[in-house]
Amino acid sequence: MLEQTAIYAEQRVQSSPDSIDAGVIRACQQGDREAFRVLFEAYRDRVFSIACYSLGDKTAAADVTQQIFVKLFTRIGQFRGDSEFTTWLYRLVINSCLDERRRQSRFLPVEEFAPMNKSVHREPPETRYERREIAGSVREAIGGLKPKMRLPILLKYIEGLSYEEIASVLGCSKGTVASRLNRAHKALAKKLGHLRGEVA
């Protein structure tokens, strides 16, 4: 027991999805709250980030993030290991965000939210301002995409999933993922064409 507690403590310090192994998942399924805390700390920023991009609103994203972890706590016993745990979790996140969007009476405009990367960049103020302006334009353009195109973009470029993993999360074929990404790329190119000179 002490050994297991030490392992959890070490994983909390690491606090990244890479630190989560099958033992932590099994412990969560057995109702181990300490293991679930490790899981929460490893994935909360990633879940919040997806929710922010998907919903375009920090407050709504924070609420949905809480809901997702409540669902995760009650449903983790349903995870059978047929796919990667992250794939199963992303599916839960995406479905929760889609449910939230259905509840919204209108589309929420994308707002500025704090970047997930907390590292400090030593850049001149004007450079930081330009980066924030460009990042805001990109987020707004992504937020303006239809969900079928937005979600593959988020999973590929924000989360780094493969086509196969995206297909598993979204419940479609790899060909459909490729098609939606292609359409999203074209839509974003139109929306962000004015930034080409600034990005260069």
C-alpha positions as CSV (number, residue, x, y, z in Angstrom):
1,M,0.0,0.0,0.0
2,L,2.8,2.4,0.9
3,E,4.6,1.5,-2.3
4,Q,1.5,2.2,-4.3
5,T,1.0,5.6,-2.6
6,A,4.6,6.5,-3.4
7,I,4.0,5.7,-7.1
8,Y,0.9,7.9,-7.1
9,A,2.8,10.7,-5.5
10,E,5.5,10.5,-8.1
11,Q,2.9,10.5,-10.9
12,R,1.2,13.5,-9.5
13,V,4.5,15.4,-9.6
14,Q,5.0,14.3,-13.3
15,S,1.4,15.3,-14.0
16,S,1.3,14.4,-17.6
17,P,-0.7,11.8,-19.7
18,D,2.6,10.0,-20.4
19,S,2.9,9.2,-16.7
20,I,-0.5,7.3,-16.7
21,D,-0.2,3.5,-17.0
22,A,-2.6,0.6,-17.0
23,G,-2.2,0.2,-13.2
24,V,-3.6,3.7,-12.6
25,I,-6.5,3.0,-14.9
26,R,-7.3,-0.3,-13.1
27,A,-7.0,1.4,-9.7
28,C,-9.5,4.1,-10.9
29,Q,-11.9,1.3,-12.0
30,Q,-11.7,-0.2,-8.5
31,G,-12.7,3.1,-6.9
32,D,-9.3,4.3,-5.8
33,R,-9.7,8.1,-5.4
34,E,-6.0,8.7,-5.2
35,A,-5.5,7.1,-8.5
36,F,-8.4,9.2,-9.9
37,R,-6.7,12.3,-8.6
38,V,-3.6,11.4,-10.6
39,L,-5.7,10.9,-13.7
40,F,-7.4,14.2,-13.2
41,E,-4.2,16.1,-12.8
42,A,-2.7,14.5,-15.8
43,Y,-5.6,15.2,-18.2
44,R,-7.4,18.3,-16.9
45,D,-5.5,20.9,-18.9
46,R,-5.8,18.9,-22.1
47,V,-9.5,18.4,-21.6
48,F,-10.0,22.1,-20.8
49,S,-8.0,23.0,-23.9
50,I,-10.2,20.9,-26.2
51,A,-13.4,22.3,-24.6
52,C,-12.1,25.9,-25.0
53,Y,-11.5,25.4,-28.7
54,S,-14.7,23.5,-29.2
55,L,-17.0,25.8,-27.3
56,G,-15.2,29.1,-27.7
57,D,-16.0,30.2,-24.1
58,K,-13.8,29.7,-21.0
59,T,-16.7,29.6,-18.6
60,A,-18.6,27.0,-20.6
61,A,-15.4,25.0,-21.1
62,A,-14.7,25.0,-17.3
63,D,-18.2,23.7,-16.6
64,V,-18.0,21.0,-19.3
65,T,-14.5,20.0,-18.0
66,Q,-16.0,19.4,-14.6
67,Q,-18.9,17.5,-16.1
68,I,-16.5,15.3,-18.1
69,F,-14.5,14.3,-15.0
70,V,-17.7,13.5,-13.1
71,K,-18.7,11.3,-16.1
72,L,-15.2,9.8,-16.2
73,F,-15.4,9.0,-12.5
74,T,-18.7,7.2,-12.9
75,R,-18.0,5.6,-16.3
76,I,-14.4,4.6,-16.2
77,G,-15.5,1.0,-15.4
78,Q,-16.9,0.9,-18.9
79,F,-13.4,1.3,-20.4
80,R,-12.4,-2.2,-21.5
81,G,-9.0,-1.5,-23.1
82,D,-10.2,-2.2,-26.7
83,S,-8.6,1.1,-27.6
84,E,-6.1,3.5,-26.1
85,F,-7.4,5.2,-22.9
86,T,-6.9,8.6,-24.5
87,T,-9.0,7.7,-27.5
88,W,-11.8,6.7,-25.1
89,L,-11.4,9.9,-23.1
90,Y,-11.4,12.1,-26.2
91,R,-14.6,10.5,-27.4
92,L,-16.2,11.4,-24.0
93,V,-14.8,15.0,-24.3
94,I,-16.1,15.4,-27.9
95,N,-19.5,14.0,-27.1
96,S,-19.8,16.3,-24.0
97,C,-18.9,19.3,-26.0
98,L,-21.3,18.5,-28.8
99,D,-24.1,18.0,-26.1
100,E,-23.2,21.4,-24.7
101,R,-23.3,23.1,-28.1
102,R,-26.8,21.6,-28.7
103,R,-27.9,23.1,-25.4
104,Q,-26.7,26.6,-26.4
105,S,-29.4,28.7,-28.0
106,R,-26.9,30.4,-30.3
107,F,-23.2,30.1,-31.3
108,L,-20.9,31.6,-28.7
109,P,-18.2,33.8,-30.3
110,V,-14.6,32.7,-29.6
111,E,-13.1,34.7,-26.8
112,E,-9.5,35.2,-25.8
113,F,-8.4,32.7,-23.3
114,A,-5.1,32.0,-21.6
115,P,-2.8,29.7,-23.5
116,M,-2.2,26.2,-22.1
117,N,1.5,26.7,-22.4
118,K,2.6,28.5,-19.3
119,S,6.3,29.0,-20.4
120,V,7.4,32.6,-20.4
121,H,8.7,33.8,-23.8
122,R,11.3,36.6,-23.6
123,E,10.1,38.6,-26.5
124,P,9.6,42.3,-27.1
125,P,6.1,43.5,-26.2
126,E,5.2,44.2,-29.8
127,T,6.1,40.7,-30.8
128,R,4.0,39.2,-28.1
129,Y,1.1,41.4,-29.1
130,E,1.4,40.3,-32.7
131,R,1.5,36.7,-31.7
132,R,-1.6,37.1,-29.6
133,E,-3.4,38.8,-32.5
134,I,-2.5,36.0,-34.9
135,A,-3.4,33.3,-32.3
136,G,-6.7,35.0,-31.7
137,S,-7.5,35.1,-35.4
138,V,-6.6,31.4,-35.8
139,R,-8.8,30.5,-32.8
140,E,-11.7,32.6,-34.2
141,A,-11.3,30.9,-37.6
142,I,-11.3,27.4,-36.1
143,G,-14.3,28.4,-33.9
144,G,-16.2,29.4,-37.0
145,L,-15.8,26.0,-38.7
146,K,-18.7,23.6,-38.6
147,P,-18.2,20.9,-35.8
148,K,-17.6,18.2,-38.4
149,M,-14.6,20.1,-39.7
150,R,-13.5,21.7,-36.4
151,L,-13.2,18.5,-34.3
152,P,-10.7,16.8,-36.7
153,I,-8.6,19.9,-36.7
154,L,-8.5,20.1,-32.9
155,L,-7.7,16.4,-32.5
156,K,-4.9,16.5,-35.2
157,Y,-3.2,19.8,-34.5
158,I,-4.0,20.5,-30.9
159,E,-3.8,16.9,-29.6
160,G,-1.6,15.3,-32.2
161,L,-3.7,12.3,-32.9
162,S,-3.2,10.1,-36.0
163,Y,-5.9,9.7,-38.6
164,E,-6.7,6.3,-37.2
165,E,-7.1,7.7,-33.7
166,I,-9.3,10.6,-34.9
167,A,-11.5,8.1,-36.8
168,S,-11.9,6.0,-33.7
169,V,-12.8,9.1,-31.5
170,L,-15.3,10.4,-34.1
171,G,-16.7,7.1,-35.1
172,C,-16.0,7.4,-38.8
173,S,-13.5,6.1,-41.4
174,K,-10.0,7.4,-42.0
175,G,-11.2,8.5,-45.4
176,T,-13.9,10.6,-43.9
177,V,-11.3,12.2,-41.5
178,A,-9.0,13.0,-44.4
179,S,-11.9,14.5,-46.4
180,R,-13.1,16.7,-43.4
181,L,-9.5,17.8,-42.8
182,N,-9.1,18.8,-46.4
183,R,-12.3,20.8,-46.4
184,A,-11.2,22.4,-43.1
185,H,-7.8,23.3,-44.5
186,K,-9.4,25.1,-47.5
187,A,-11.9,26.9,-45.3
188,L,-9.1,28.1,-42.9
189,A,-6.9,29.1,-45.9
190,K,-9.7,31.5,-47.0
191,K,-10.3,32.9,-43.6
192,L,-6.6,33.3,-42.7
193,G,-5.1,34.2,-46.1
194,H,-4.5,37.8,-44.9
195,L,-2.1,36.4,-42.2
196,R,0.4,34.8,-44.6
197,G,2.7,37.8,-44.7
198,E,2.5,38.3,-40.9
199,V,3.3,34.6,-40.2
200,A,6.2,34.6,-42.6
